Each structure stands twice: as structure tokens, then as C-alpha cells.
Amino acid sequence: MAPIREMLADSGITEQQWRILRVLSEFGPQDGTLLSERTSLLPSSQTRIVQSMLERGYVTRTADNNDRRRQTVAITPAGQTIIDNHLDEAKVIAARFQEILGKDDLERLLEILAKLDEL
């Protein structure tokens, strides 16, 4: 979305990377499957995006001690700084969406998008 892209223009991260950082900031470390669900990203895309974020120092990825195939992704201080630097503007954008759509329509839109995510 244009408002999000504009907000992130100077940060050097994409909307998808923002979603990953936001989810990790809000919910804490999590495995790749849950992260894909919460960010509405395909697992293969999420894995590729996380790899680029690892290289830039925005997230960490550690293997599970019991199942080496399962990995946990966590936000780093550098990633949290991006969230912190843009959080106020993101809240303004979200409020603007609600202003345009109204609370009920916005909630309905989010419910519809969640249904599509279940496909």
C-alpha cells in the first residue's frame, strides 16, 4: 500500500519485511510456520525474506533443540529500532484507514482477509 511504502521509503525495508518485524515485535520469537500465518506470507517467500533480514541484522534465526528442522525467528535490537522509529507514523496510517472505512468496515475487511489467508 502506498502509505506504508512511503513511510518505509527511507528505511530501506519492504512492506513484507515491515510485517515480519511488526509481528515479531508484537508477539515475540516464533517458528517460521506461525510467522508465515501471522504475516500472511507464503512460507517460501517468508523464508527468503527472513534470510535477507538475517544478513542485515534485523532478525535472528535459531534451530529448535528438539527438532533441528524447526527454526525460531526473533527480532534484534536493530529490527526493533526500525519499528520504534516508524510506530507513530504507522499508527496514524492505521487511524486514517479506520477513518476512511469506519470501524465496522475495517473490522469486516480484516475478517475477510483472514478468511482468504486460510485458503
C-alpha positions in Angstrom: 0.0 0.0 0.0 1.2 3.4 -0.9 1.1 5.0 2.6 3.2 2.1 4.0 5.7 2.2 1.2 6.0 6.0 1.7 6.6 5.5 5.4 9.3 2.9 4.8 11.0 4.7 1.8 13.9 6.0 3.9 14.3 2.9 6.0 15.4 0.6 3.2 13.0 -2.2 4.1 10.0 -3.5 2.2 6.3 -3.8 3.3 6.8 -7.6 3.8 9.9 -7.0 5.9 7.9 -4.5 8.0 5.2 -7.0 8.5 7.7 -9.6 9.8 9.3 -7.1 12.1 5.9 -5.8 13.4 4.7 -9.4 14.1 8.0 -10.3 15.9 7.9 -7.1 17.9 4.3 -7.7 18.9 4.2 -11.4 19.5 7.9 -12.2 20.2 10.0 -15.0 18.8 8.2 -17.7 16.8 8.7 -20.5 14.4 8.5 -20.0 10.7 5.1 -21.6 10.2 3.4 -19.3 12.7 5.3 -16.3 11.4 4.1 -17.1 7.9 0.5 -17.3 9.1 0.7 -14.0 11.1 2.3 -12.1 8.3 0.1 -13.6 5.5 3.3 -14.6 3.6 3.8 -17.9 1.8 6.3 -20.0 3.7 8.8 -20.0 0.8 8.6 -16.2 0.5 8.9 -15.7 4.2 12.0 -17.9 4.4 13.6 -15.9 1.6 12.7 -12.5 3.2 13.9 -13.7 6.6 17.2 -14.7 5.1 17.7 -11.2 3.7 16.8 -9.7 7.1 19.3 -12.0 8.8 22.0 -10.7 6.6 21.1 -7.1 7.5 21.0 -7.9 11.2 17.2 -7.3 11.7 16.3 -10.8 12.9 18.0 -13.9 14.3 17.1 -17.5 13.4 17.9 -20.4 15.7 17.3 -24.1 15.4 15.0 -25.8 17.8 16.9 -28.1 20.2 14.4 -30.9 19.8 13.7 -30.6 16.1 16.5 -29.2 14.0 14.2 -28.7 11.0 12.2 -26.2 13.1 13.6 -22.7 13.5 12.7 -19.8 15.7 12.9 -16.2 14.3 13.3 -13.3 16.7 13.7 -9.5 16.2 17.1 -7.9 17.0 17.7 -4.5 18.6 18.3 -3.1 15.1 15.0 -4.5 13.9 13.2 -3.1 16.9 14.7 0.3 16.2 13.0 0.3 12.8 9.7 -0.5 14.4 10.3 2.2 17.1 11.2 4.8 14.5 8.1 4.2 12.4 5.5 3.2 15.0 3.9 6.6 15.5 3.5 7.1 11.7 2.1 3.6 11.3 -0.5 4.3 14.0 -1.5 7.5 12.0 -1.9 5.4 8.8 -4.0 2.8 10.6 -6.2 5.5 12.1 -6.6 7.0 8.7 -7.7 3.6 7.3 -10.3 3.4 10.1 -11.4 7.0 9.4 -12.0 6.2 5.7 -13.6 2.8 6.2 -15.2 3.2 9.6 -14.6 0.8 12.5 -17.1 -1.8 11.4 -16.0 -1.9 7.8 -12.3 -2.1 8.8 -13.0 -5.0 11.1 -15.0 -6.7 8.4 -12.2 -6.2 5.9 -9.7 -7.7 8.4 -12.0 -10.7 8.9 -12.3 -11.2 5.2 -8.6 -11.0 4.7 -8.1 -13.6 7.5 -10.5 -15.9 5.6 -8.5 -15.5 2.4 -5.4 -16.3 4.4 -6.9 -19.7 5.4 -7.0 -20.8 1.7 
